[in-house]
Amino acid sequence: MKLLSTGNPKILKGEKQGYMTYILHLAPADVSGYNTCPKATAGCKAACLNTAGRGGMFKRGESTNVIQEARKRKTRLFFENRDVFLAILEDDICKAIKQAEKKGLIPVFRLNGTSDLAWEKYGIIQKFPNVQFYDYTKILGRKVNGLANYHLTFSAADGNDADVRKAIAQGYNVATVFGIKKNSPMPKTYEGLPVFNGDDSDLRFLDPKGVVVGLYAKGKAKKDTSGFVKFPVIMMKAA
Ligand code: SF4
């Protein structure tokens, strides 16, 4: 079983900056029967990137595909045979490092491509102290202070405004999905912080500190009415 993948369009933007991101996609929330996203909200589950791109292409009359089934298999392995899973992951990371270096790129890793697990608990980040890992999370209070090679960006969603404010107070950047057209200008500020365009690349560990990381609504998020997607222009008019 191969756990890591590359090749979504945002990752390709990172290549131009000299980085190759390897992503682990598990089945999000409780899709596999195990919960990989303890702080998932109704809105984020509905808009989840799990069904973006080829992961969301289903044959007529079918509600799953090989990509979804592979993500469920990986997730079950993580919960049912943790040692085997972590051994494969470690091996995949070693291979990825060699592959990226052959291409002259810096390998970086995002283990929560479509999950929100506290990877600091499983020792894998600690095994590669000279390698950069990064993730988005909705979980406050993760114990990552001693891990200089693990960068977290907090994720805003429907109903987690109080956690967003706490995350900002704790010094996290906060990723926020805005309901504005792709390529239109991001709002200048949001929640009192400058907005940084997070769609120029996926390399969150390079972002300036003290910003809201603005993302354009994509796929199902474009139709969100839950509060997961924020509408800054409308709010500015109303203010
Ligand atoms: S927490 Fe993230 S990965 Fe999990 S369901 Fe929500 S958007 Fe998807």
py3Dmol code that shows the C-alpha trace and the ligand (Angstrom):
import py3Dmol

protein = """\
ATOM      1  CA  MET A   1       0.000   0.000   0.000  1.00  0.00           C
ATOM      2  CA  LYS A   2       1.316   3.441  -0.954  1.00  0.00           C
ATOM      3  CA  LEU A   3       0.205   6.118   1.478  1.00  0.00           C
ATOM      4  CA  LEU A   4       1.477   9.401   0.056  1.00  0.00           C
ATOM      5  CA  SER A   5       0.517  11.195  -3.113  1.00  0.00           C
ATOM      6  CA  THR A   6       1.453  14.349  -5.030  1.00  0.00           C
ATOM      7  CA  GLY A   7       0.063  16.162  -7.979  1.00  0.00           C
ATOM      8  CA  ASN A   8      -2.854  18.400  -7.131  1.00  0.00           C
ATOM      9  CA  PRO A   9      -2.711  21.786  -8.892  1.00  0.00           C
ATOM     10  CA  LYS A  10      -1.858  23.752  -5.760  1.00  0.00           C
ATOM     11  CA  ILE A  11       1.037  21.405  -5.009  1.00  0.00           C
ATOM     12  CA  LEU A  12       2.382  22.039  -8.496  1.00  0.00           C
ATOM     13  CA  LYS A  13       2.567  25.751  -7.652  1.00  0.00           C
ATOM     14  CA  GLY A  14       4.898  24.794  -4.775  1.00  0.00           C
ATOM     15  CA  GLU A  15       7.241  23.048  -7.213  1.00  0.00           C
ATOM     16  CA  LYS A  16       7.904  26.392  -8.866  1.00  0.00           C
ATOM     17  CA  GLN A  17       9.131  27.582  -5.452  1.00  0.00           C
ATOM     18  CA  GLY A  18      11.419  24.557  -5.115  1.00  0.00           C
ATOM     19  CA  TYR A  19       9.243  22.352  -2.875  1.00  0.00           C
ATOM     20  CA  MET A  20       7.524  19.031  -3.451  1.00  0.00           C
ATOM     21  CA  THR A  21       4.590  18.395  -1.101  1.00  0.00           C
ATOM     22  CA  TYR A  22       3.643  14.801  -0.369  1.00  0.00           C
ATOM     23  CA  ILE A  23       0.113  14.439   1.010  1.00  0.00           C
ATOM     24  CA  LEU A  24      -1.551  11.690   2.983  1.00  0.00           C
ATOM     25  CA  HIS A  25      -5.247  11.464   2.152  1.00  0.00           C
ATOM     26  CA  LEU A  26      -7.303   9.497   4.662  1.00  0.00           C
ATOM     27  CA  ALA A  27     -11.085   9.250   4.663  1.00  0.00           C
ATOM     28  CA  PRO A  28     -12.374  12.383   6.441  1.00  0.00           C
ATOM     29  CA  ALA A  29     -14.693  12.607   9.470  1.00  0.00           C
ATOM     30  CA  ASP A  30     -16.436   9.224   9.980  1.00  0.00           C
ATOM     31  CA  VAL A  31     -16.587   8.203   6.318  1.00  0.00           C
ATOM     32  CA  SER A  32     -14.507   5.052   6.994  1.00  0.00           C
ATOM     33  CA  GLY A  33     -16.334   4.139  10.195  1.00  0.00           C
ATOM     34  CA  TYR A  34     -13.531   5.778  12.212  1.00  0.00           C
ATOM     35  CA  ASN A  35     -13.480   9.472  13.054  1.00  0.00           C
ATOM     36  CA  THR A  36     -10.408  11.258  11.704  1.00  0.00           C
ATOM     37  CA  CYS A  37     -11.789  14.795  12.263  1.00  0.00           C
ATOM     38  CA  PRO A  38     -12.894  15.311  15.876  1.00  0.00           C
ATOM     39  CA  LYS A  39     -13.798  18.970  15.274  1.00  0.00           C
ATOM     40  CA  ALA A  40     -15.493  18.581  11.893  1.00  0.00           C
ATOM     41  CA  THR A  41     -18.581  20.722  11.379  1.00  0.00           C
ATOM     42  CA  ALA A  42     -21.638  20.164   9.194  1.00  0.00           C
ATOM     43  CA  GLY A  43     -20.366  22.843   6.814  1.00  0.00           C
ATOM     44  CA  CYS A  44     -16.797  21.590   6.470  1.00  0.00           C
ATOM     45  CA  LYS A  45     -17.950  18.006   5.970  1.00  0.00           C
ATOM     46  CA  ALA A  46     -20.248  19.124   3.164  1.00  0.00           C
ATOM     47  CA  ALA A  47     -17.522  21.213   1.515  1.00  0.00           C
ATOM     48  CA  CYS A  48     -14.604  18.861   2.255  1.00  0.00           C
ATOM     49  CA  LEU A  49     -11.904  18.582  -0.410  1.00  0.00           C
ATOM     50  CA  ASN A  50     -12.261  14.806  -0.119  1.00  0.00           C
ATOM     51  CA  THR A  51     -14.524  14.937  -3.153  1.00  0.00           C
ATOM     52  CA  ALA A  52     -12.484  17.524  -5.086  1.00  0.00           C
ATOM     53  CA  GLY A  53     -10.926  16.475  -8.396  1.00  0.00           C
ATOM     54  CA  ARG A  54     -10.799  12.778  -9.280  1.00  0.00           C
ATOM     55  CA  GLY A  55     -11.826  11.840  -5.736  1.00  0.00           C
ATOM     56  CA  GLY A  56     -15.285  13.216  -6.507  1.00  0.00           C
ATOM     57  CA  MET A  57     -15.807  11.550  -9.900  1.00  0.00           C
ATOM     58  CA  PHE A  58     -18.324   8.752  -9.605  1.00  0.00           C
ATOM     59  CA  LYS A  59     -19.765   6.495 -12.282  1.00  0.00           C
ATOM     60  CA  ARG A  60     -23.471   6.991 -12.852  1.00  0.00           C
ATOM     61  CA  GLY A  61     -25.471   5.417 -10.032  1.00  0.00           C
ATOM     62  CA  GLU A  62     -22.388   4.904  -7.842  1.00  0.00           C
ATOM     63  CA  SER A  63     -21.488   6.775  -4.682  1.00  0.00           C
ATOM     64  CA  THR A  64     -17.877   5.645  -4.349  1.00  0.00           C
ATOM     65  CA  ASN A  65     -14.797   5.138  -6.505  1.00  0.00           C
ATOM     66  CA  VAL A  66     -11.307   3.641  -6.254  1.00  0.00           C
ATOM     67  CA  ILE A  67      -9.881   6.788  -4.677  1.00  0.00           C
ATOM     68  CA  GLN A  68     -12.507   6.893  -1.924  1.00  0.00           C
ATOM     69  CA  GLU A  69     -12.105   3.183  -1.248  1.00  0.00           C
ATOM     70  CA  ALA A  70      -8.294   3.521  -1.027  1.00  0.00           C
ATOM     71  CA  ARG A  71      -8.694   6.345   1.506  1.00  0.00           C
ATOM     72  CA  LYS A  72     -11.022   4.182   3.591  1.00  0.00           C
ATOM     73  CA  ARG A  73      -8.560   1.240   3.458  1.00  0.00           C
ATOM     74  CA  LYS A  74      -5.689   3.463   4.624  1.00  0.00           C
ATOM     75  CA  THR A  75      -7.827   4.856   7.440  1.00  0.00           C
ATOM     76  CA  ARG A  76      -8.855   1.419   8.620  1.00  0.00           C
ATOM     77  CA  LEU A  77      -5.204   0.356   8.597  1.00  0.00           C
ATOM     78  CA  PHE A  78      -4.297   3.408  10.716  1.00  0.00           C
ATOM     79  CA  PHE A  79      -6.904   2.504  13.345  1.00  0.00           C
ATOM     80  CA  GLU A  80      -6.664  -1.284  13.210  1.00  0.00           C
ATOM     81  CA  ASN A  81      -2.958  -1.895  12.703  1.00  0.00           C
ATOM     82  CA  ARG A  82      -1.164   1.270  13.787  1.00  0.00           C
ATOM     83  CA  ASP A  83       2.363  -0.195  13.852  1.00  0.00           C
ATOM     84  CA  VAL A  84       2.112  -1.458  10.284  1.00  0.00           C
ATOM     85  CA  PHE A  85       0.620   1.831   9.122  1.00  0.00           C
ATOM     86  CA  LEU A  86       3.390   3.883  10.738  1.00  0.00           C
ATOM     87  CA  ALA A  87       6.089   1.585   9.343  1.00  0.00           C
ATOM     88  CA  ILE A  88       4.704   2.022   5.809  1.00  0.00           C
ATOM     89  CA  LEU A  89       4.404   5.774   6.322  1.00  0.00           C
ATOM     90  CA  GLU A  90       7.996   6.033   7.521  1.00  0.00           C
ATOM     91  CA  ASP A  91       9.160   4.033   4.518  1.00  0.00           C
ATOM     92  CA  ASP A  92       7.094   6.210   2.137  1.00  0.00           C
ATOM     93  CA  ILE A  93       8.547   9.377   3.670  1.00  0.00           C
ATOM     94  CA  CYS A  94      12.111   8.049   3.194  1.00  0.00           C
ATOM     95  CA  LYS A  95      11.362   7.202  -0.457  1.00  0.00           C
ATOM     96  CA  ALA A  96       9.715  10.599  -1.004  1.00  0.00           C
ATOM     97  CA  ILE A  97      12.749  12.409   0.409  1.00  0.00           C
ATOM     98  CA  LYS A  98      15.021  10.582  -2.049  1.00  0.00           C
ATOM     99  CA  GLN A  99      12.629  11.162  -4.962  1.00  0.00           C
ATOM    100  CA  ALA A 100      12.301  14.899  -4.299  1.00  0.00           C
ATOM    101  CA  GLU A 101      16.029  15.328  -3.831  1.00  0.00           C
ATOM    102  CA  LYS A 102      16.681  13.605  -7.174  1.00  0.00           C
ATOM    103  CA  LYS A 103      14.461  16.247  -8.770  1.00  0.00           C
ATOM    104  CA  GLY A 104      16.302  19.014  -6.946  1.00  0.00           C
ATOM    105  CA  LEU A 105      13.240  19.816  -4.820  1.00  0.00           C
ATOM    106  CA  ILE A 106      12.805  20.133  -1.048  1.00  0.00           C
ATOM    107  CA  PRO A 107      10.397  17.452   0.208  1.00  0.00           C
ATOM    108  CA  VAL A 108       7.655  18.636   2.585  1.00  0.00           C
ATOM    109  CA  PHE A 109       4.774  16.631   4.011  1.00  0.00           C
ATOM    110  CA  ARG A 110       1.096  17.252   4.773  1.00  0.00           C
ATOM    111  CA  LEU A 111      -0.304  14.259   6.631  1.00  0.00           C
ATOM    112  CA  ASN A 112      -3.817  15.674   7.088  1.00  0.00           C
ATOM    113  CA  GLY A 113      -4.739  16.101   3.426  1.00  0.00           C
ATOM    114  CA  THR A 114      -8.322  15.106   4.260  1.00  0.00           C
ATOM    115  CA  SER A 115      -8.251  14.427   8.004  1.00  0.00           C
ATOM    116  CA  ASP A 116      -7.415  16.245  11.247  1.00  0.00           C
ATOM    117  CA  LEU A 117      -5.334  13.848  13.322  1.00  0.00           C
ATOM    118  CA  ALA A 118      -2.810  14.960  15.948  1.00  0.00           C
ATOM    119  CA  TRP A 119       0.249  13.479  14.234  1.00  0.00           C
ATOM    120  CA  GLU A 120       2.533  14.710  17.015  1.00  0.00           C
ATOM    121  CA  LYS A 121       1.136  11.839  19.121  1.00  0.00           C
ATOM    122  CA  TYR A 122       2.450   9.104  16.850  1.00  0.00           C
ATOM    123  CA  GLY A 123       6.166   9.849  16.716  1.00  0.00           C
ATOM    124  CA  ILE A 124       6.414  10.171  12.932  1.00  0.00           C
ATOM    125  CA  ILE A 125       7.157  13.926  12.903  1.00  0.00           C
ATOM    126  CA  GLN A 126       9.811  13.385  15.584  1.00  0.00           C
ATOM    127  CA  LYS A 127      11.539  10.742  13.434  1.00  0.00           C
ATOM    128  CA  PHE A 128      12.339  13.335  10.745  1.00  0.00           C
ATOM    129  CA  PRO A 129      13.491  16.438  12.656  1.00  0.00           C
ATOM    130  CA  ASN A 130      15.097  17.954   9.552  1.00  0.00           C
ATOM    131  CA  VAL A 131      12.023  17.580   7.379  1.00  0.00           C
ATOM    132  CA  GLN A 132       9.180  20.106   7.243  1.00  0.00           C
ATOM    133  CA  PHE A 133       5.630  18.906   7.980  1.00  0.00           C
ATOM    134  CA  TYR A 134       2.581  21.176   7.874  1.00  0.00           C
ATOM    135  CA  ASP A 135      -1.161  20.861   8.304  1.00  0.00           C
ATOM    136  CA  TYR A 136      -4.404  22.708   8.793  1.00  0.00           C
ATOM    137  CA  THR A 137      -6.293  21.920  12.007  1.00  0.00           C
ATOM    138  CA  LYS A 138      -9.491  22.784  13.861  1.00  0.00           C
ATOM    139  CA  ILE A 139      -8.158  21.351  17.130  1.00  0.00           C
ATOM    140  CA  LEU A 140      -6.927  23.895  19.647  1.00  0.00           C
ATOM    141  CA  GLY A 141      -4.230  23.077  22.160  1.00  0.00           C
ATOM    142  CA  ARG A 142      -2.252  20.550  20.126  1.00  0.00           C
ATOM    143  CA  LYS A 143       1.098  19.838  21.775  1.00  0.00           C
ATOM    144  CA  VAL A 144       3.435  20.931  18.991  1.00  0.00           C
ATOM    145  CA  ASN A 145       5.494  23.614  20.718  1.00  0.00           C
ATOM    146  CA  GLY A 146       8.593  21.434  20.880  1.00  0.00           C
ATOM    147  CA  LEU A 147       8.298  20.434  17.219  1.00  0.00           C
ATOM    148  CA  ALA A 148      10.053  23.070  15.126  1.00  0.00           C
ATOM    149  CA  ASN A 149       9.436  20.995  11.972  1.00  0.00           C
ATOM    150  CA  TYR A 150       5.628  20.878  12.300  1.00  0.00           C
ATOM    151  CA  HIS A 151       3.686  23.988  11.241  1.00  0.00           C
ATOM    152  CA  LEU A 152      -0.048  24.252  11.914  1.00  0.00           C
ATOM    153  CA  THR A 153      -2.544  26.721  10.498  1.00  0.00           C
ATOM    154  CA  PHE A 154      -5.863  26.925  12.311  1.00  0.00           C
ATOM    155  CA  SER A 155      -8.985  26.419  10.132  1.00  0.00           C
ATOM    156  CA  ALA A 156     -12.080  28.576  10.495  1.00  0.00           C
ATOM    157  CA  ALA A 157     -15.423  26.868   9.929  1.00  0.00           C
ATOM    158  CA  ASP A 158     -19.107  27.236  10.719  1.00  0.00           C
ATOM    159  CA  GLY A 159     -19.588  27.626  14.450  1.00  0.00           C
ATOM    160  CA  ASN A 160     -15.942  27.739  15.585  1.00  0.00           C
ATOM    161  CA  ASP A 161     -15.607  31.547  15.883  1.00  0.00           C
ATOM    162  CA  ALA A 162     -14.666  31.338  19.572  1.00  0.00           C
ATOM    163  CA  ASP A 163     -11.863  28.874  18.743  1.00  0.00           C
ATOM    164  CA  VAL A 164     -10.711  31.136  15.910  1.00  0.00           C
ATOM    165  CA  ARG A 165     -10.328  34.027  18.354  1.00  0.00           C
ATOM    166  CA  LYS A 166      -8.416  31.787  20.785  1.00  0.00           C
ATOM    167  CA  ALA A 167      -6.186  30.514  17.965  1.00  0.00           C
ATOM    168  CA  ILE A 168      -5.380  34.091  16.916  1.00  0.00           C
ATOM    169  CA  ALA A 169      -4.563  34.964  20.533  1.00  0.00           C
ATOM    170  CA  GLN A 170      -2.249  31.940  20.635  1.00  0.00           C
ATOM    171  CA  GLY A 171      -0.411  33.180  17.548  1.00  0.00           C
ATOM    172  CA  TYR A 172      -1.840  30.869  14.900  1.00  0.00           C
ATOM    173  CA  ASN A 173      -2.568  32.015  11.388  1.00  0.00           C
ATOM    174  CA  VAL A 174      -6.175  31.222  10.543  1.00  0.00           C
ATOM    175  CA  ALA A 175      -7.223  29.800   7.179  1.00  0.00           C
ATOM    176  CA  THR A 176     -10.583  31.171   6.095  1.00  0.00           C
ATOM    177  CA  VAL A 177     -12.563  30.255   2.991  1.00  0.00           C
ATOM    178  CA  PHE A 178     -14.050  33.345   1.369  1.00  0.00           C
ATOM    179  CA  GLY A 179     -17.068  33.285  -0.903  1.00  0.00           C
ATOM    180  CA  ILE A 180     -15.486  35.500  -3.530  1.00  0.00           C
ATOM    181  CA  LYS A 181     -14.710  34.746  -7.157  1.00  0.00           C
ATOM    182  CA  LYS A 182     -11.366  33.130  -7.946  1.00  0.00           C
ATOM    183  CA  ASN A 183      -8.721  35.717  -8.795  1.00  0.00           C
ATOM    184  CA  SER A 184     -10.764  38.603  -7.371  1.00  0.00           C
ATOM    185  CA  PRO A 185      -8.875  40.522  -4.672  1.00  0.00           C
ATOM    186  CA  MET A 186      -8.939  39.109  -1.164  1.00  0.00           C
ATOM    187  CA  PRO A 187     -10.322  41.403   1.557  1.00  0.00           C
ATOM    188  CA  LYS A 188      -7.521  43.533   3.008  1.00  0.00           C
ATOM    189  CA  THR A 189      -8.283  42.515   6.605  1.00  0.00           C
ATOM    190  CA  TYR A 190     -10.454  39.984   8.404  1.00  0.00           C
ATOM    191  CA  GLU A 191     -10.915  39.445  12.156  1.00  0.00           C
ATOM    192  CA  GLY A 192      -8.578  42.412  12.599  1.00  0.00           C
ATOM    193  CA  LEU A 193      -5.676  40.735  10.773  1.00  0.00           C
ATOM    194  CA  PRO A 194      -4.212  41.315   7.324  1.00  0.00           C
ATOM    195  CA  VAL A 195      -5.323  38.728   4.771  1.00  0.00           C
ATOM    196  CA  PHE A 196      -2.653  36.724   2.945  1.00  0.00           C
ATOM    197  CA  ASN A 197      -3.643  34.915  -0.255  1.00  0.00           C
ATOM    198  CA  GLY A 198      -3.300  31.220   0.615  1.00  0.00           C
ATOM    199  CA  ASP A 199      -4.118  30.044  -2.885  1.00  0.00           C
ATOM    200  CA  ASP A 200      -0.827  31.212  -4.387  1.00  0.00           C
ATOM    201  CA  SER A 201       0.685  28.017  -2.999  1.00  0.00           C
ATOM    202  CA  ASP A 202       0.023  25.372  -0.353  1.00  0.00           C
ATOM    203  CA  LEU A 203       3.287  26.075   1.484  1.00  0.00           C
ATOM    204  CA  ARG A 204       1.699  27.359   4.705  1.00  0.00           C
ATOM    205  CA  PHE A 205       4.951  27.167   6.704  1.00  0.00           C
ATOM    206  CA  LEU A 206       6.322  30.004   4.529  1.00  0.00           C
ATOM    207  CA  ASP A 207       3.387  32.344   5.332  1.00  0.00           C
ATOM    208  CA  PRO A 208       4.040  35.519   7.302  1.00  0.00           C
ATOM    209  CA  LYS A 209       2.936  35.321  10.934  1.00  0.00           C
ATOM    210  CA  GLY A 210      -0.172  37.089  12.246  1.00  0.00           C
ATOM    211  CA  VAL A 211      -2.331  36.783   9.125  1.00  0.00           C
ATOM    212  CA  VAL A 212      -5.629  35.326   8.011  1.00  0.00           C
ATOM    213  CA  VAL A 213      -4.855  32.895   5.208  1.00  0.00           C
ATOM    214  CA  GLY A 214      -7.572  33.609   2.646  1.00  0.00           C
ATOM    215  CA  LEU A 215      -8.724  30.778   0.389  1.00  0.00           C
ATOM    216  CA  TYR A 216     -11.185  30.982  -2.494  1.00  0.00           C
ATOM    217  CA  ALA A 217     -14.273  28.777  -2.133  1.00  0.00           C
ATOM    218  CA  LYS A 218     -13.921  25.796  -4.443  1.00  0.00           C
ATOM    219  CA  GLY A 219     -16.124  22.887  -5.497  1.00  0.00           C
ATOM    220  CA  LYS A 220     -19.022  22.283  -3.146  1.00  0.00           C
ATOM    221  CA  ALA A 221     -17.925  25.165  -0.890  1.00  0.00           C
ATOM    222  CA  LYS A 222     -19.192  27.579  -3.551  1.00  0.00           C
ATOM    223  CA  LYS A 223     -22.724  26.562  -2.608  1.00  0.00           C
ATOM    224  CA  ASP A 224     -22.173  26.680   1.163  1.00  0.00           C
ATOM    225  CA  THR A 225     -24.898  28.244   3.300  1.00  0.00           C
ATOM    226  CA  SER A 226     -23.733  26.823   6.657  1.00  0.00           C
ATOM    227  CA  GLY A 227     -21.381  29.641   7.640  1.00  0.00           C
ATOM    228  CA  PHE A 228     -18.273  27.603   6.697  1.00  0.00           C
ATOM    229  CA  VAL A 229     -17.614  30.033   3.853  1.00  0.00           C
ATOM    230  CA  LYS A 230     -17.319  33.686   4.899  1.00  0.00           C
ATOM    231  CA  PHE A 231     -18.568  36.558   2.784  1.00  0.00           C
ATOM    232  CA  PRO A 232     -16.323  39.513   3.638  1.00  0.00           C
ATOM    233  CA  VAL A 233     -17.674  41.908   0.977  1.00  0.00           C
ATOM    234  CA  ILE A 234     -21.256  41.504   2.230  1.00  0.00           C
ATOM    235  CA  MET A 235     -20.088  41.948   5.827  1.00  0.00           C
ATOM    236  CA  MET A 236     -18.116  45.081   4.963  1.00  0.00           C
ATOM    237  CA  LYS A 237     -21.181  46.601   3.268  1.00  0.00           C
ATOM    238  CA  ALA A 238     -23.355  45.811   6.271  1.00  0.00           C
ATOM    239  CA  ALA A 239     -20.834  47.293   8.747  1.00  0.00           C
TER     240      ALA A 239
END
"""
ligand_1 = """\
8
SF4
S -12.090 18.748 9.299
Fe -11.146 19.087 7.279
S -10.784 17.042 6.457
Fe -12.242 16.828 8.140
S -14.268 16.902 7.172
Fe -13.749 18.998 7.791
S -12.786 19.901 5.958
Fe -12.774 17.661 5.664
"""
view = py3Dmol.view(width=600, height=400)
view.addModel(protein, "pdb")
view.setStyle({"model": 0}, {"cartoon": {"style": "trace"}})
view.addModel(ligand_1, "xyz")
view.setStyle({"model": 1}, {"stick": {}})
view.zoomTo()
view.show()
